[in-house]
Amino acid sequence: MSTDSVVVVGAGLAGLVAARHVAQTGATVTVYERQSDVGGRVQTRHQDGFIIDRGFQVLFTSYPAVTRELDLDSLSLRRFTPGAVIARPGSRSVLSDPLRDPRAAISSLQNNEVTQTDKIRTLLLRQHVGTRTEKEIFESPDQSIRSYLQEWGFSDDYLDHFIAPFYGGITLDRSLSTSKRVFEYTFKSLSTGEIALPANGMQAVPQQLAMHARDAGASIVCEEGVTDIIDHTDSVTIETDTTTTDADAVIIATDPADARQLTGVNSIPTDTRGCVTQYYELPVTDAPETRKKIILNAAEPAPNTVVPLSNVASEYAPDNKALLNATFLSSAAFEHDIDTLAEQTQSALSSWYSDRDFDSLKPIATDRIEFAQFDQPPGVHDALPQARAPGGRVYLAGDYTTWSGIQGAMRSGREAAVAVNTDRST
């Protein structure tokens, strides 16, 4: 078919990447976005001098789609140091990669939370995943993260005190029941790249993608949701909140529930993982020192992690103020009020840093995110739909066609664009 006009539904990461790559081939591309700004799940707000992302999100610099689609230099990235602080009442210890964080080498080697055998196995696992591609990892036999690491011989203490809270932050699943494929690929990425924040917040990522899409010729219309699509033999009708238009093809790049409703593709996963994130301000002199590392709660699940954001990116807070983030994973957290969540964080910090006073900790924002990513139990990726799953002139772009994460979302956008562009030429 010959495709001259393409509509993209959704201006999240996948939709923006798809729009750019289709527009670059000369098609007329229009993106409709229901929200008032681009980004989908990647949103940032500015409040009283603070930069507050919707949920704790970071950029993995070694993701292939990230390096391919983004100009990282222009994002002014602020980088975490490798590893984490393992915290429990009366105790803090650093566990890091001695090869990539020499300053923490001695403290990591002396860390009593992790046995020397576990440290050696970690290095061997790093070598193992480092030789495998994304495709090889996600086509490999699957099992849960916990059973996979148990087969490698890691101790239960290592899994419960380090892996559970650390990967709880990545997969929103402290039980480690998520697919080991996600673990392997993100572990590989952590071993070869860095975790970073754009100086102006995570929404700078989709804003840059939107700029690339517009530069390629795409139009982006915000505050205009798509309510229905009708696939004809030679065109697609798109009904929005205010208009009806025809196009030669449409790429659905919405959240999974809306994508399933618009396309009827039942293999789109809609089981979700959620979290509650809370942001706090406090005087910079009272902020915990972590050497730009994430703090893992090794003793209790609430909060799972505490992150000193302004210590990593000073732009996230005004002068003389610090900004912290805490993430809660339990379903009970959705029922707790703001003060209860803040009390849990204050209590945890006080038990970890007995020499500091956290009475000044003040909650300034709370996000209860029901859908942060789709659930990824073992084997889920084998049944995910591909870009052409709806059939006809309707295509899918979303991390639910690959795997849940920024890499998966951006990759899916490019794959949808390739499918559309290939079909245009036939």
C-alpha positions as CSV (number, residue, x, y, z in Angstrom):
1,M,0.0,0.0,0.0
2,S,1.0,3.7,-0.3
3,T,0.7,5.5,3.0
4,D,0.6,9.3,2.7
5,S,-1.0,10.2,6.0
6,V,-0.5,8.5,9.4
7,V,-2.1,9.2,12.7
8,V,-0.4,8.4,16.0
9,V,-2.6,8.0,19.0
10,G,-0.6,9.0,22.1
11,A,2.4,11.2,22.7
12,G,4.3,9.0,25.1
13,L,7.8,7.7,24.4
14,A,6.7,5.1,21.9
15,G,4.3,7.4,20.0
16,L,6.8,10.2,19.7
17,V,9.6,7.8,18.4
18,A,7.1,6.3,16.0
19,A,6.0,9.7,14.7
20,R,9.5,10.9,14.1
21,H,10.6,7.8,12.1
22,V,7.4,7.8,10.0
23,A,7.6,11.5,9.3
24,Q,11.2,11.2,8.2
25,T,10.0,9.2,5.2
26,G,7.8,11.9,4.0
27,A,4.4,10.9,5.3
28,T,2.1,13.5,6.8
29,V,2.0,12.5,10.5
30,T,-0.4,13.8,13.2
31,V,-0.1,12.9,16.8
32,Y,-3.1,13.1,19.1
33,E,-2.5,13.3,22.8
34,R,-5.3,13.3,25.4
35,Q,-3.2,15.0,28.1
36,S,-2.2,18.7,28.1
37,D,1.5,17.8,27.4
38,V,3.6,15.1,25.9
39,G,5.2,12.3,27.9
40,G,2.6,9.8,28.8
41,R,3.8,8.2,32.1
42,V,6.9,10.4,32.0
43,Q,5.8,13.7,33.6
44,T,7.5,16.5,35.6
45,R,6.1,19.4,37.4
46,H,7.8,22.5,38.9
47,Q,6.7,23.5,42.3
48,D,8.1,26.3,44.5
49,G,11.6,25.9,43.0
50,F,11.5,22.0,43.2
51,I,11.5,19.7,40.2
52,I,9.1,16.8,40.9
53,D,8.9,13.8,38.5
54,R,5.7,11.7,38.6
55,G,7.1,8.7,40.4
56,F,10.8,8.0,40.8
57,Q,12.1,7.5,37.3
58,V,15.6,7.5,35.9
59,L,17.4,7.1,32.6
60,F,19.7,4.1,31.9
61,T,22.3,5.7,29.6
62,S,23.4,2.4,28.0
63,Y,20.0,1.4,26.6
64,P,20.4,1.2,22.8
65,A,17.2,3.1,22.1
66,V,18.2,5.8,24.5
67,T,21.6,6.4,22.8
68,R,19.9,6.1,19.3
69,E,16.9,8.4,19.9
70,L,18.2,11.0,22.3
71,D,20.9,13.7,22.3
72,L,22.1,12.9,25.9
73,D,24.5,15.9,26.0
74,S,21.7,18.3,25.6
75,L,19.8,16.8,28.5
76,S,22.6,17.8,30.9
77,L,22.5,14.5,32.7
78,R,23.2,14.3,36.4
79,R,24.5,10.8,37.3
80,F,24.1,8.5,40.2
81,T,27.2,6.7,41.4
82,P,27.0,2.9,41.0
83,G,25.7,0.7,43.7
84,A,23.5,1.6,46.7
85,V,23.5,2.2,50.5
86,I,22.0,-0.8,52.3
87,A,20.3,0.6,55.4
88,R,18.7,-1.0,58.5
89,P,18.2,0.4,62.0
90,G,21.6,1.4,63.4
91,S,23.5,0.3,60.3
92,R,24.4,1.6,56.9
93,S,26.8,0.0,54.4
94,V,27.8,0.6,50.8
95,L,27.6,-2.0,48.1
96,S,29.0,-0.9,44.7
97,D,30.9,-2.1,41.7
98,P,34.6,-1.8,42.5
99,L,35.4,-1.7,38.8
100,R,33.3,1.3,38.1
101,D,33.3,3.0,41.5
102,P,36.8,2.8,42.9
103,R,36.1,5.2,45.7
104,A,33.7,2.7,47.2
105,A,35.9,-0.4,46.5
106,I,37.1,-0.8,50.1
107,S,33.7,-0.2,51.7
108,S,32.1,-2.6,49.3
109,L,34.7,-5.3,50.0
110,Q,34.1,-4.8,53.7
111,N,30.3,-4.9,53.5
112,N,29.1,-7.5,55.9
113,E,25.5,-7.6,54.5
114,V,26.9,-9.6,51.5
115,T,29.1,-12.6,51.7
116,Q,32.3,-12.8,49.7
117,T,30.8,-15.7,47.8
118,D,27.8,-13.5,46.8
119,K,30.2,-10.8,45.6
120,I,32.2,-13.2,43.4
121,R,28.9,-14.6,42.0
122,T,27.8,-11.1,41.2
123,L,31.0,-10.6,39.1
124,L,30.4,-13.9,37.3
125,L,26.8,-13.0,36.6
126,R,27.9,-9.7,35.2
127,Q,30.2,-11.5,32.8
128,H,27.4,-13.9,31.8
129,V,24.8,-11.3,31.0
130,G,27.4,-9.0,29.4
131,T,27.8,-11.3,26.4
132,R,24.1,-11.6,25.6
133,T,22.0,-9.3,23.4
134,E,18.5,-8.0,24.3
135,K,17.0,-10.4,21.8
136,E,18.9,-13.4,23.3
137,I,17.8,-12.5,26.8
138,F,14.1,-12.0,26.0
139,E,13.9,-15.2,24.0
140,S,15.7,-17.3,26.6
141,P,13.8,-19.8,28.9
142,D,12.2,-17.9,31.7
143,Q,11.6,-18.1,35.5
144,S,11.3,-15.7,38.4
145,I,14.2,-13.4,39.5
146,R,14.3,-15.2,42.9
147,S,14.5,-18.7,41.5
148,Y,17.0,-17.7,38.9
149,L,19.4,-16.1,41.4
150,Q,18.9,-19.1,43.8
151,E,20.0,-21.4,41.0
152,W,23.1,-19.2,40.7
153,G,23.7,-19.9,44.3
154,F,23.1,-16.5,45.8
155,S,22.2,-16.4,49.5
156,D,18.8,-15.6,50.8
157,D,20.3,-12.7,52.8
158,Y,21.7,-11.2,49.6
159,L,18.4,-11.5,47.8
160,D,16.3,-10.1,50.7
161,H,18.6,-7.3,51.8
162,F,20.0,-6.0,48.4
163,I,18.3,-7.5,45.4
164,A,14.7,-7.3,46.7
165,P,14.7,-3.5,47.5
166,F,17.0,-2.6,44.6
167,Y,14.9,-4.5,42.0
168,G,11.8,-3.6,43.8
169,G,12.6,-0.1,42.7
170,I,13.0,-1.3,39.1
171,T,10.2,-3.8,38.7
172,L,7.9,-2.6,41.5
173,D,8.0,-6.1,42.8
174,R,10.0,-6.7,46.0
175,S,9.0,-10.3,46.1
176,L,11.2,-10.9,43.0
177,S,8.5,-12.8,41.2
178,T,9.1,-10.8,38.0
179,S,10.6,-12.4,34.9
180,K,14.3,-13.0,35.2
181,R,14.7,-11.6,31.6
182,V,14.0,-8.1,33.0
183,F,16.6,-8.6,35.7
184,E,19.2,-9.9,33.2
185,Y,18.8,-7.0,30.8
186,T,18.7,-4.3,33.3
187,F,21.6,-5.8,35.2
188,K,23.6,-5.9,32.0
189,S,22.7,-2.2,31.4
190,L,23.7,-1.2,34.9
191,S,27.0,-2.9,34.4
192,T,27.8,-1.0,31.2
193,G,26.2,2.3,31.7
194,E,25.0,4.8,34.3
195,I,21.7,5.8,35.9
196,A,21.0,9.5,35.4
197,L,18.5,12.3,35.7
198,P,18.1,15.2,33.2
199,A,18.9,18.4,35.0
200,N,15.4,19.7,34.2
201,G,13.5,16.6,35.1
202,M,12.5,13.3,33.4
203,Q,9.9,15.0,31.2
204,A,12.9,16.5,29.3
205,V,13.2,13.1,27.6
206,P,9.7,13.1,25.9
207,Q,10.0,16.9,25.3
208,Q,13.2,16.2,23.3
209,L,11.5,13.3,21.4
210,A,8.7,15.7,20.6
211,M,11.1,18.2,19.2
212,H,12.7,15.5,17.0
213,A,9.3,14.5,15.8
214,R,8.3,18.1,14.9
215,D,11.7,18.6,13.2
216,A,10.9,15.6,11.1
217,G,7.6,17.1,10.1
218,A,5.1,15.6,12.5
219,S,2.3,17.7,14.1
220,I,1.4,17.1,17.8
221,V,-2.1,18.0,19.0
222,C,-2.5,17.9,22.8
223,E,-5.7,17.8,24.8
224,E,-7.4,15.8,22.0
225,G,-8.2,12.3,22.8
226,V,-9.1,9.6,20.3
227,T,-12.4,7.8,21.1
228,D,-12.7,5.3,18.2
229,I,-10.9,4.0,15.1
230,I,-12.6,2.3,12.2
231,D,-10.3,0.2,9.9
232,H,-11.6,0.3,6.3
233,T,-10.0,-1.5,3.3
234,D,-8.1,1.4,2.0
235,S,-8.1,3.9,5.0
236,V,-8.7,4.3,8.7
237,T,-11.2,6.7,10.3
238,I,-10.1,8.3,13.5
239,E,-12.7,9.9,15.8
240,T,-11.4,12.3,18.4
241,D,-13.1,14.4,21.1
242,T,-13.9,17.0,18.5
243,T,-13.2,15.8,15.0
244,T,-13.4,12.9,12.6
245,T,-10.5,12.4,10.2
246,D,-9.3,9.8,7.7
247,A,-5.7,8.5,7.4
248,D,-3.9,5.8,5.5
249,A,-2.7,4.2,8.7
250,V,-2.9,4.7,12.5
251,I,-0.4,3.7,15.2
252,I,-2.0,3.1,18.6
253,A,0.5,4.2,21.3
254,T,-1.7,4.7,24.3
255,D,-1.6,2.9,27.6
256,P,-2.5,-0.8,27.5
257,A,-6.1,-0.5,28.6
258,D,-7.0,2.1,26.0
259,A,-5.0,0.3,23.3
260,R,-6.9,-2.9,24.0
261,Q,-10.2,-1.0,23.8
262,L,-9.3,0.8,20.6
263,T,-7.9,-2.3,18.8
264,G,-9.6,-5.3,20.3
265,V,-6.2,-7.0,20.7
266,N,-6.8,-9.1,23.8
267,S,-3.1,-10.1,24.1
268,I,-2.2,-6.6,25.2
269,P,-1.4,-7.0,28.9
270,T,-3.5,-5.0,31.3
271,D,-2.4,-6.4,34.7
272,T,-0.4,-3.6,36.3
273,R,2.2,-2.8,38.9
274,G,1.8,0.4,40.8
275,C,3.5,2.4,43.5
276,V,3.1,5.4,45.7
277,T,5.9,8.0,45.7
278,Q,6.3,10.9,48.1
279,Y,8.6,13.9,47.9
280,Y,10.1,15.8,50.8
281,E,11.9,19.0,51.4
282,L,14.3,19.6,54.3
283,P,17.2,22.0,55.0
284,V,20.2,20.9,53.0
285,T,22.2,20.7,56.2
286,D,19.8,17.9,57.4
287,A,19.9,15.8,54.2
288,P,21.4,12.3,54.5
289,E,24.8,11.8,52.8
290,T,24.8,8.9,50.3
291,R,27.5,9.8,47.8
292,K,24.8,10.0,45.1
293,K,23.6,6.5,45.8
294,I,20.1,5.2,46.3
295,I,19.2,4.1,49.9
296,L,17.7,0.6,50.1
297,N,15.5,-0.4,53.0
298,A,17.0,-3.8,54.0
299,A,14.8,-4.3,57.1
300,E,11.3,-3.2,56.2
301,P,9.3,-2.8,52.9
302,A,8.1,0.8,53.7
303,P,9.5,2.8,52.2
304,N,11.3,0.5,49.8
305,T,13.9,3.1,48.8
306,V,14.8,6.7,49.7
307,V,16.6,8.8,47.1
308,P,18.5,12.0,47.7
309,L,17.5,13.6,44.4
310,S,19.0,17.1,44.9
311,N,22.3,15.5,46.0
312,V,22.4,13.9,42.5
313,A,20.9,16.8,40.6
314,S,21.2,20.1,42.5
315,E,18.7,21.7,40.0
316,Y,15.9,19.6,41.6
317,A,15.8,21.9,44.7
318,P,16.2,25.6,45.4
319,D,19.3,26.9,47.3
320,N,19.6,25.7,50.9
321,K,16.9,23.0,50.4
322,A,17.2,19.3,49.7
323,L,14.7,17.1,47.9
324,L,14.2,13.5,48.8
325,N,12.0,10.8,47.2
326,A,10.6,7.7,48.9
327,T,8.8,4.9,47.1
328,F,6.2,2.6,48.6
329,L,5.2,-0.7,46.9
330,S,2.5,-2.3,49.1
331,S,-1.2,-2.0,48.3
332,A,-1.7,-0.6,51.8
333,A,0.4,2.5,50.8
334,F,-2.4,3.5,48.5
335,E,-4.7,3.8,51.5
336,H,-2.4,5.6,53.8
337,D,-2.7,9.4,54.1
338,I,0.1,11.8,53.4
339,D,1.2,12.1,57.0
340,T,1.3,8.4,57.6
341,L,3.6,7.9,54.6
342,A,5.8,10.8,55.8
343,E,6.0,9.3,59.3
344,Q,7.2,6.0,57.9
345,T,10.0,7.7,55.9
346,Q,11.0,9.9,58.8
347,S,11.1,6.9,61.1
348,A,13.2,4.9,58.7
349,L,15.7,7.8,58.1
350,S,16.0,8.4,61.9
351,S,16.9,4.8,62.5
352,W,19.5,4.8,59.7
353,Y,21.1,8.2,60.5
354,S,20.9,8.4,64.3
355,D,23.3,11.4,64.2
356,R,20.8,13.5,62.2
357,D,17.5,15.2,63.0
358,F,14.7,14.7,60.5
359,D,12.0,16.6,62.3
360,S,12.2,19.2,59.5
361,L,11.2,16.6,56.9
362,K,8.1,18.0,55.1
363,P,6.1,16.2,52.4
364,I,5.5,18.4,49.4
365,A,4.0,16.0,46.8
366,T,2.5,12.5,46.8
367,D,1.7,10.5,43.7
368,R,-0.5,7.4,43.9
369,I,0.3,5.7,40.6
370,E,-2.0,2.7,39.9
371,F,-0.4,1.9,36.5
372,A,3.4,2.5,36.5
373,Q,4.2,-0.6,34.3
374,F,2.5,-3.7,33.2
375,D,3.0,-6.8,35.3
376,Q,5.8,-9.1,34.0
377,P,5.7,-12.6,35.4
378,P,7.8,-15.3,33.9
379,G,6.8,-16.0,30.3
380,V,4.7,-12.9,29.8
381,H,7.0,-11.6,26.9
382,D,6.3,-14.7,24.8
383,A,2.7,-13.8,24.4
384,L,3.0,-10.0,23.8
385,P,1.5,-8.7,20.6
386,Q,3.7,-7.4,17.8
387,A,3.3,-4.1,15.9
388,R,1.0,-5.5,13.2
389,A,-1.2,-7.4,15.7
390,P,-4.4,-5.4,15.0
391,G,-4.2,-6.2,11.3
392,G,-5.1,-4.0,8.3
393,R,-3.9,-0.5,8.6
394,V,-3.7,-0.4,12.4
395,Y,-0.5,-0.8,14.3
396,L,0.7,-1.0,17.9
397,A,3.5,1.0,19.6
398,G,4.0,0.6,23.3
399,D,6.3,-1.1,25.8
400,Y,3.6,-3.8,26.0
401,T,4.8,-5.1,22.6
402,T,8.4,-5.5,24.0
403,W,9.0,-5.2,27.8
404,S,8.0,-2.6,30.3
405,G,10.6,0.2,30.5
406,I,12.0,3.1,28.6
407,Q,14.1,0.9,26.4
408,G,11.0,-1.2,25.6
409,A,8.8,1.8,24.9
410,M,11.3,3.6,22.6
411,R,12.2,0.4,20.8
412,S,8.5,-0.4,20.2
413,G,8.0,3.0,18.6
414,R,10.8,2.4,16.1
415,E,9.5,-1.1,15.3
416,A,6.0,0.3,14.7
417,A,7.4,2.9,12.3
418,V,9.4,0.2,10.5
419,A,6.2,-1.8,10.0
420,V,4.3,1.2,8.7
421,N,7.1,2.3,6.4
422,T,7.7,-1.2,5.1
423,D,4.0,-1.6,4.3
424,R,3.9,1.8,2.6
425,S,6.5,0.6,0.1
426,T,4.6,-2.6,-0.9
